[in-house]
Amino acid sequence: ERHAPMIEAGLWYRPSYFPRPGEATWREACDREVNMVRGAVGVCDVSTLGKIDIQGADAARFLDFVYTNTFSTLPVGRARYGLMLREDGLVMDDGTTTRLGDAHFLMTTTTAAAGLVMRHLDFVQQAFCATWDVHTISVTEAFAQFAIAGPKARALLNSVLDAPVDLPFMGCCDVGVQGVQGRLFRISFSGEEGYEIAVPARFGEALFRDLVARAETMGGGPYGMEALNVLRIEKGFITHAEIHGRT
């Protein structure tokens, strides 16, 4: 509907940018979307990120084993960024993992590596941790998830929540979204105040349309992969050549 060119990302198509009338090149649209996030608020569909539910008495120990950093010290209701390496020491994937309970975690992966990471976790569990109490399942397609970023992100978010929230950075909590149970993460990959809100997949399209419509009344709107990558790079996060497995 918005004439966004789509690009392949793993098994998915994702919008590259959302052109507006009068914009002759992708760069004009990208620059506008970046400035929109920096100055107001942007909404990005991140439903394609891999989501892996990890449970069991040894779940924290298992995460310590597969990540380069420590997750067993993570408090319930908090998220932490993690880096995962292959056996040759090159980067396999990066993402955040949230502790939902003492023995319950939710891992996110990059879109392209979702299947690869799931296979890696299966292999590690069977080859090295066969006696551990840990269970993994992909829930990627069960949840729609949207990033909301910018100085007006909290105002936009609170306009759709049943009750306003004041979540600490890298925090997570359950929320009501117009009567639907959802999950809110305070995570930023752009530098501004940022959130990611997840709802059951069947509510995804309706929530995305609502968020974008509200954002546009605040001087914001949707942004695509080109702007997302500019924001990531300006923030200093790894992207592209640093995670394609050859560097």
Residue frames relative to the residue before (quaternion, step in Angstrom):
aa qw qx qy qz dx dy dz
E 1.0000 0.0000 0.0000 0.0000 0.00 0.00 0.00
R 0.7535 0.3574 -0.1936 0.5168 3.59 1.05 -0.69
H 0.4759 -0.7206 0.4067 0.2981 3.59 1.30 0.36
A 0.2983 0.7645 -0.5172 0.2431 3.60 1.03 0.71
P 0.3880 -0.6798 0.5614 0.2684 3.61 -0.82 0.90
M 0.2722 -0.7805 0.5434 0.1464 3.57 -0.88 0.92
I 0.1509 -0.7749 0.6085 0.0805 3.56 -1.12 0.73
E 0.5127 -0.6430 0.4741 0.3144 3.56 -1.14 0.65
A 0.0489 0.7581 -0.6482 0.0528 3.53 -1.03 0.91
G 0.7929 -0.1283 0.0431 0.5941 3.55 -0.13 1.28
L 0.7984 -0.2375 0.2054 0.5138 3.57 -0.78 -1.07
W 0.6694 0.5266 -0.2635 0.4530 3.57 1.32 -0.06
Y 0.3170 -0.6543 0.6293 0.2746 3.50 -1.43 0.10
R 0.0499 -0.7939 0.6059 0.0108 3.57 -0.93 0.92
P 0.5453 -0.6384 0.4267 0.3363 3.62 -1.05 0.69
S 0.3967 -0.7226 0.5195 0.2249 3.56 -0.89 0.98
Y 0.7414 -0.2213 0.1667 0.6111 3.59 0.97 -0.91
F 0.3785 -0.7180 0.5423 0.2172 3.57 -1.27 0.37
P 0.2032 -0.8302 0.5054 0.1189 3.62 0.06 1.26
R 0.2085 -0.7483 0.6158 0.1320 3.53 -1.19 0.66
P 0.6530 -0.5101 0.3647 0.4248 3.62 -1.15 0.47
G 0.7690 0.3337 -0.2669 0.4754 3.55 -0.94 0.94
E 0.6195 0.5138 -0.3518 0.4780 3.59 1.25 -0.23
A 0.2674 -0.8216 0.4893 0.1185 3.57 -0.45 1.23
T 0.8034 0.2081 -0.0929 0.5501 3.60 1.10 -0.63
W 0.6511 -0.5062 0.3944 0.4052 3.53 -1.31 0.33
R 0.6200 0.5815 -0.3426 0.4001 3.55 1.07 -0.78
E 0.6279 0.5313 -0.3416 0.4547 3.59 1.00 -0.73
A 0.6642 0.4922 -0.2990 0.4765 3.57 0.95 -0.87
C 0.6511 0.5253 -0.3091 0.4523 3.57 0.95 -0.91
D 0.6655 0.4994 -0.3076 0.4616 3.59 0.87 -0.94
R 0.6450 0.5183 -0.3264 0.4571 3.58 0.97 -0.81
E 0.6759 0.4971 -0.2993 0.4545 3.58 0.92 -0.89
V 0.6260 0.5236 -0.3383 0.4686 3.60 1.02 -0.75
N 0.6847 0.4793 -0.2852 0.4692 3.59 0.87 -0.95
M 0.5923 0.5721 -0.3467 0.4491 3.55 1.17 -0.64
V 0.6691 0.4729 -0.2921 0.4932 3.58 0.97 -0.87
R 0.6669 0.5137 -0.3031 0.4467 3.59 0.94 -0.87
G 0.7978 0.3519 -0.1593 0.4629 3.58 0.97 -0.86
A 0.8021 0.1783 -0.0822 0.5640 3.59 1.12 -0.56
V 0.6230 -0.5049 0.3819 0.4595 3.59 -0.18 -1.25
G 0.1142 -0.7874 0.6037 0.0507 3.54 -1.07 0.81
V 0.2150 -0.7561 0.6069 0.1170 3.54 -1.21 0.63
C 0.0192 -0.8075 0.5883 -0.0392 3.58 -0.79 1.04
D 0.3894 -0.7076 0.5417 0.2331 3.56 -0.94 0.92
V 0.0076 0.8047 -0.5924 0.0394 3.59 -0.55 1.18
S 0.2346 0.8115 -0.5013 0.1873 3.57 1.21 0.56
T 0.6461 0.5634 -0.3164 0.4063 3.58 1.13 -0.64
L 0.4582 0.6653 -0.4691 0.3568 3.61 1.19 -0.19
G 0.5050 -0.6423 0.4786 0.3215 3.57 -1.03 0.77
K 0.0705 -0.7835 0.6170 0.0241 3.56 -1.01 0.83
I 0.0119 -0.8124 0.5808 -0.0512 3.58 -0.61 1.17
D 0.2586 -0.7584 0.5842 0.1291 3.55 -0.73 1.14
I 0.0621 -0.8064 0.5872 -0.0321 3.57 -0.75 1.14
Q 0.0712 0.8117 -0.5714 0.0976 3.57 -0.65 1.13
G 0.5029 0.6402 -0.4984 0.2980 3.53 -1.32 0.45
A 0.6687 -0.5278 0.3555 0.3846 3.55 -1.24 0.51
D 0.7472 0.3657 -0.2045 0.5158 3.60 1.15 -0.63
A 0.3029 0.7895 -0.4934 0.2035 3.60 1.22 0.28
A 0.6701 0.4921 -0.3095 0.4617 3.61 0.88 -0.89
R 0.6374 0.5231 -0.3122 0.4717 3.57 1.00 -0.85
F 0.6381 0.5345 -0.3127 0.4575 3.56 1.03 -0.82
L 0.6608 0.4998 -0.3056 0.4692 3.61 0.97 -0.84
D 0.5987 0.5461 -0.3538 0.4670 3.59 1.04 -0.69
F 0.6715 0.5207 -0.2833 0.4446 3.57 1.07 -0.82
V 0.7629 0.3928 -0.2179 0.4649 3.62 0.88 -0.87
Y 0.6931 0.4133 -0.2736 0.5234 3.62 1.21 -0.40
T 0.5309 -0.6111 0.4697 0.3522 3.58 -1.22 0.38
N 0.7479 0.3365 -0.2040 0.5347 3.59 1.17 -0.46
T 0.6234 -0.6056 0.3883 0.3065 3.56 -1.34 0.32
F 0.1135 -0.8049 0.5810 0.0408 3.56 -0.94 0.94
S 0.5327 0.6444 -0.4105 0.3640 3.60 1.20 -0.28
T 0.6710 0.4849 -0.2971 0.4758 3.61 1.21 -0.41
L 0.4718 0.6991 -0.4279 0.3249 3.59 1.29 -0.10
P 0.3830 -0.7282 0.5113 0.2482 3.64 -0.73 0.96
V 0.5948 -0.5389 0.4502 0.3912 3.58 -1.24 0.42
G 0.7862 0.2928 -0.2336 0.4914 3.58 -0.95 0.90
R 0.6722 0.4438 -0.2982 0.5122 3.58 1.26 0.27
A 0.2837 -0.7374 0.5919 0.1593 3.54 -1.27 0.59
R 0.0932 -0.7793 0.6168 0.0597 3.56 -1.22 0.47
Y 0.4475 -0.6678 0.5285 0.2730 3.55 -1.10 0.77
G 0.0529 -0.8179 0.5729 0.0015 3.58 -0.94 0.87
L 0.2251 -0.7483 0.6121 0.1218 3.52 -1.21 0.65
M 0.1507 -0.7974 0.5830 0.0382 3.54 -0.82 1.08
L 0.1766 -0.8057 0.5607 0.0725 3.59 -0.83 0.99
R 0.4692 -0.6053 0.5518 0.3301 3.53 -1.32 0.40
E 0.6899 -0.4793 0.3313 0.4296 3.58 -1.25 0.09
D 0.6649 0.4837 -0.3128 0.4755 3.62 1.18 -0.41
G 0.6005 -0.6125 0.3387 0.3866 3.59 1.28 0.15
L 0.5468 0.5942 -0.4138 0.4204 3.60 1.25 -0.03
V 0.6019 -0.5844 0.4033 0.3654 3.56 -1.16 0.61
M 0.2428 -0.7507 0.5994 0.1347 3.55 -0.95 0.97
D 0.7786 -0.2083 0.1874 0.5614 3.57 0.83 -0.96
D 0.1434 -0.7518 0.6288 0.1370 3.53 -1.34 0.29
G 0.1897 0.7723 -0.5897 0.1406 3.55 -1.19 0.51
T 0.4828 -0.6362 0.4977 0.3383 3.55 -1.28 -0.18
T 0.1295 -0.7504 0.6392 0.1074 3.54 -1.25 0.53
T 0.2017 -0.7913 0.5738 0.0629 3.54 -0.92 1.01
R 0.3191 -0.7308 0.5689 0.2010 3.56 -1.03 0.81
L 0.1789 -0.8142 0.5490 0.0605 3.56 -0.46 1.25
G 0.7826 -0.0217 0.0265 0.6216 3.58 1.26 -0.43
D 0.7368 -0.4081 0.2725 0.4651 3.59 -1.23 0.14
A 0.8054 0.1629 -0.0616 0.5666 3.59 0.99 -0.84
H 0.6366 0.5097 -0.3081 0.4900 3.58 1.15 0.61
F 0.0320 0.7989 -0.5955 0.0782 3.58 -0.69 1.16
L 0.1777 -0.7405 0.6327 0.1404 3.54 -1.31 0.41
M 0.1655 -0.7995 0.5754 0.0484 3.56 -0.60 1.22
T 0.1383 -0.7504 0.6347 0.1218 3.55 -1.11 0.70
T 0.1563 -0.7723 0.6118 0.0699 3.55 -1.13 0.73
T 0.6207 -0.4865 0.4204 0.4486 3.56 -1.27 0.04
T 0.6571 -0.5247 0.3674 0.3974 3.56 -1.21 0.50
A 0.7253 0.4705 -0.2607 0.4297 3.57 0.74 -1.07
A 0.7595 0.4055 -0.2018 0.4668 3.60 1.05 -0.72
A 0.3313 0.7819 -0.4878 0.2022 3.61 1.22 0.11
G 0.7006 0.4534 -0.2682 0.4813 3.59 0.86 -0.95
L 0.6310 0.5488 -0.3197 0.4455 3.56 1.04 -0.85
V 0.6773 0.4829 -0.2945 0.4706 3.58 0.91 -0.91
M 0.6280 0.5303 -0.3396 0.4573 3.59 0.97 -0.80
R 0.6582 0.4990 -0.3006 0.4769 3.57 0.97 -0.86
H 0.6324 0.5375 -0.3195 0.4573 3.58 1.05 -0.84
L 0.6594 0.5015 -0.3102 0.4663 3.59 0.91 -0.91
D 0.6249 0.5360 -0.3294 0.4624 3.58 1.03 -0.80
F 0.6731 0.5033 -0.2945 0.4549 3.56 0.91 -0.96
V 0.6666 0.5054 -0.3041 0.4557 3.58 0.84 -0.98
Q 0.6513 0.5239 -0.3199 0.4461 3.56 0.93 -0.87
Q 0.7239 0.4424 -0.2558 0.4634 3.58 0.85 -0.95
A 0.7249 0.4653 -0.2516 0.4413 3.58 0.98 -0.87
F 0.8318 0.2326 -0.0741 0.4985 3.58 0.96 -0.87
C 0.7944 0.2755 -0.1104 0.5300 3.59 1.15 -0.55
A 0.1703 0.8526 -0.4850 0.0942 3.56 1.14 0.61
T 0.7185 0.4354 -0.2583 0.4770 3.60 1.09 -0.60
W 0.5257 0.6508 -0.4082 0.3652 3.61 1.26 -0.08
D 0.4257 -0.6711 0.5473 0.2625 3.54 -1.21 0.60
V 0.4012 0.6811 -0.5157 0.3304 3.57 0.04 1.33
H 0.0654 -0.7987 0.5978 -0.0205 3.55 -0.94 0.96
T 0.0949 -0.8059 0.5840 0.0233 3.59 -0.91 0.93
I 0.0571 0.7757 -0.6280 0.0258 3.54 -1.15 0.65
S 0.4340 -0.6837 0.5208 0.2699 3.57 -1.03 0.78
V 0.0439 -0.7840 0.6191 0.0108 3.57 -0.93 0.97
T 0.1846 0.8357 -0.4990 0.1361 3.58 1.26 0.49
E 0.7773 0.3700 -0.1893 0.4723 3.57 0.75 -1.04
A 0.5463 0.6333 -0.3953 0.3797 3.60 1.25 -0.05
F 0.7917 0.2668 -0.1193 0.5364 3.58 1.15 -0.60
A 0.2597 -0.6833 0.6561 0.1875 3.53 -1.19 0.73
Q 0.0428 -0.8176 0.5736 -0.0264 3.57 -0.91 0.90
F 0.0841 -0.8142 0.5744 -0.0051 3.55 -0.92 0.96
A 0.3165 -0.7227 0.5870 0.1818 3.54 -1.02 0.91
I 0.0817 -0.7601 0.6443 0.0213 3.54 -1.06 0.91
A 0.0853 0.8307 -0.5365 0.1215 3.58 -0.45 1.18
G 0.5694 0.5857 -0.4560 0.3531 3.52 -1.16 0.69
P 0.6932 -0.4958 0.3213 0.4128 3.58 -1.24 0.27
K 0.7179 0.3942 -0.2537 0.5146 3.61 1.19 -0.39
A 0.3183 0.7925 -0.4766 0.2086 3.60 1.29 0.24
R 0.6821 0.4911 -0.3073 0.4463 3.59 0.84 -0.92
A 0.6320 0.5310 -0.3334 0.4554 3.59 1.01 -0.79
L 0.6502 0.5017 -0.3134 0.4768 3.58 0.96 -0.84
L 0.6625 0.5261 -0.3016 0.4398 3.55 0.88 -0.98
N 0.7032 0.4756 -0.2755 0.4510 3.57 0.79 -1.00
S 0.5974 0.5704 -0.3702 0.4252 3.60 1.19 -0.37
V 0.7346 0.3773 -0.2387 0.5109 3.63 1.18 -0.36
L 0.6036 0.5691 -0.3645 0.4231 3.61 1.20 -0.29
D 0.5571 -0.6093 0.4494 0.3412 3.57 -1.17 0.61
A 0.7773 0.0408 -0.0268 0.6273 3.58 1.18 -0.58
P 0.5043 -0.6635 0.4463 0.3259 3.64 -0.88 0.83
V 0.1856 -0.7806 0.5889 0.0968 3.55 -1.15 0.65
D 0.1459 -0.7381 0.6492 0.1116 3.53 -1.29 0.47
L 0.0100 -0.8547 0.5148 -0.0657 3.53 0.29 1.35
P 0.4266 -0.6898 0.5088 0.2886 3.63 -0.91 0.79
F 0.6529 -0.5108 0.3808 0.4097 3.57 -1.23 0.46
M 0.8262 0.1057 -0.1620 0.5291 3.56 -0.95 1.06
G 0.4509 0.6562 -0.4689 0.3823 3.54 1.14 0.71
C 0.1507 -0.7653 0.6201 0.0843 3.55 -1.32 0.35
C 0.1172 0.7855 -0.6039 0.0678 3.58 -1.06 0.71
D 0.5212 -0.5870 0.5087 0.3536 3.55 -1.32 0.30
V 0.0463 -0.7957 0.6039 -0.0042 3.58 -1.04 0.81
G 0.3622 -0.6704 0.5888 0.2697 3.51 -1.35 0.28
V 0.1191 -0.7877 0.6033 0.0359 3.57 -0.85 1.02
Q 0.7863 -0.2716 0.1244 0.5408 3.56 -0.03 1.33
G 0.7783 -0.3588 0.1559 0.4911 3.53 0.91 1.02
V 0.6405 0.4874 -0.3223 0.4983 3.60 1.28 -0.15
Q 0.4143 -0.7026 0.5122 0.2691 3.58 -0.92 0.85
G 0.0330 0.8014 -0.5941 0.0604 3.55 -0.83 1.04
R 0.3535 -0.7012 0.5734 0.2337 3.53 -1.34 -0.08
L 0.1671 -0.8074 0.5636 0.0503 3.54 -0.88 1.01
F 0.1053 -0.7668 0.6320 0.0387 3.56 -1.00 0.95
R 0.2270 -0.7332 0.6130 0.1874 3.59 -1.03 0.69
I 0.2141 0.7651 -0.5507 0.2559 3.52 0.02 1.41
S 0.0678 -0.8044 0.5895 0.0284 3.59 -0.94 0.81
F 0.0674 -0.7764 0.6239 0.0583 3.57 -0.91 0.91
S 0.6645 0.4904 -0.3151 0.4675 3.57 1.20 0.43
G 0.6063 -0.5775 0.3575 0.4136 3.61 1.18 -0.30
E 0.6552 0.4733 -0.3140 0.4981 3.57 1.12 -0.64
E 0.6480 -0.4043 0.4173 0.4924 3.51 -1.35 -0.15
G 0.0544 0.8307 -0.5463 0.0929 3.56 -0.70 1.05
Y 0.1116 -0.7783 0.6166 0.0389 3.52 -1.20 0.65
E 0.1330 -0.7257 0.6554 0.1615 3.52 -1.36 0.24
I 0.1205 -0.7982 0.5891 0.0347 3.55 -0.81 1.03
A 0.1275 -0.8050 0.5789 0.0252 3.57 -0.83 1.05
V 0.0034 -0.7703 0.6373 -0.0206 3.54 -1.04 0.88
P 0.6511 -0.4707 0.3772 0.4606 3.63 -1.18 0.27
A 0.6331 -0.6156 0.3184 0.3449 3.55 -0.93 1.01
R 0.6371 0.5613 -0.3511 0.3946 3.62 0.97 -0.72
F 0.6873 0.4478 -0.2846 0.4961 3.60 1.23 -0.35
G 0.4143 0.7730 -0.4234 0.2270 3.59 1.29 -0.14
E 0.6936 0.4796 -0.3025 0.4443 3.59 0.73 -1.01
A 0.6615 0.5138 -0.3143 0.4469 3.59 0.89 -0.91
L 0.6767 0.4846 -0.3035 0.4638 3.59 0.93 -0.87
F 0.6397 0.5283 -0.3380 0.4443 3.60 0.95 -0.81
R 0.6494 0.5098 -0.3175 0.4664 3.59 0.91 -0.90
D 0.6606 0.5129 -0.3041 0.4561 3.57 0.95 -0.88
L 0.6653 0.5067 -0.3050 0.4556 3.58 0.89 -0.93
V 0.6682 0.4978 -0.3043 0.4616 3.58 0.90 -0.92
A 0.6510 0.5145 -0.3231 0.4550 3.60 0.91 -0.86
R 0.6663 0.4822 -0.3006 0.4828 3.60 0.95 -0.84
A 0.6326 0.5383 -0.3343 0.4453 3.60 0.99 -0.83
E 0.6583 0.5284 -0.3151 0.4338 3.59 0.97 -0.85
T 0.6350 0.5051 -0.3444 0.4723 3.60 1.10 -0.49
M 0.6979 0.4404 -0.2559 0.5035 3.60 1.30 -0.29
G 0.6162 -0.5598 0.3402 0.4373 3.58 1.27 0.25
G 0.6234 0.5339 -0.3352 0.4626 3.56 1.26 0.32
G 0.0264 -0.8000 0.5983 0.0384 3.54 -1.22 -0.55
P 0.7085 -0.4394 0.3225 0.4483 3.59 -1.25 -0.29
Y 0.0700 -0.7776 0.6181 0.0917 3.57 -1.19 0.47
G 0.3865 -0.7629 0.4904 0.1674 3.52 -1.15 0.74
M 0.7984 -0.3464 0.2254 0.4379 3.53 -1.36 -0.23
E 0.6104 0.5532 -0.3701 0.4293 3.61 1.01 -0.72
A 0.6873 0.4585 -0.2806 0.4885 3.59 0.84 -0.95
L 0.6120 0.5620 -0.3511 0.4316 3.57 0.99 -0.81
N 0.6972 0.4718 -0.2781 0.4626 3.57 0.90 -0.91
V 0.6009 0.5322 -0.3613 0.4745 3.60 1.07 -0.65
L 0.6600 0.5116 -0.3011 0.4605 3.57 0.90 -0.95
R 0.6412 0.5299 -0.3174 0.4553 3.58 0.97 -0.87
I 0.6882 0.4870 -0.2855 0.4558 3.55 0.87 -1.00
E 0.6472 0.5061 -0.3206 0.4714 3.58 0.99 -0.81
K 0.6405 0.5151 -0.3152 0.4744 3.59 1.13 -0.64
G 0.4961 -0.6688 0.4247 0.3553 3.59 1.18 -0.50
F 0.4645 0.6769 -0.4500 0.3515 3.58 1.25 0.32
I 0.5613 -0.5913 0.4526 0.3612 3.56 -1.23 0.48
T 0.0958 0.7820 -0.6115 0.0728 3.56 -1.15 0.62
H 0.8531 0.2091 -0.1336 0.4589 3.54 -1.37 0.27
A 0.8716 0.0925 -0.0531 0.4785 3.58 -0.67 -1.15
E 0.6480 0.5406 -0.3280 0.4246 3.60 1.14 -0.49
I 0.7794 0.2894 -0.1702 0.5289 3.59 1.22 -0.32
H 0.4959 0.6735 -0.4428 0.3232 3.62 1.12 0.32
G 0.6063 -0.6328 0.3304 0.3505 3.58 1.27 0.30
R 0.6817 0.4689 -0.2979 0.4760 3.61 1.24 0.15
T 0.6655 0.4926 -0.3007 0.4734 3.59 1.26 -0.14
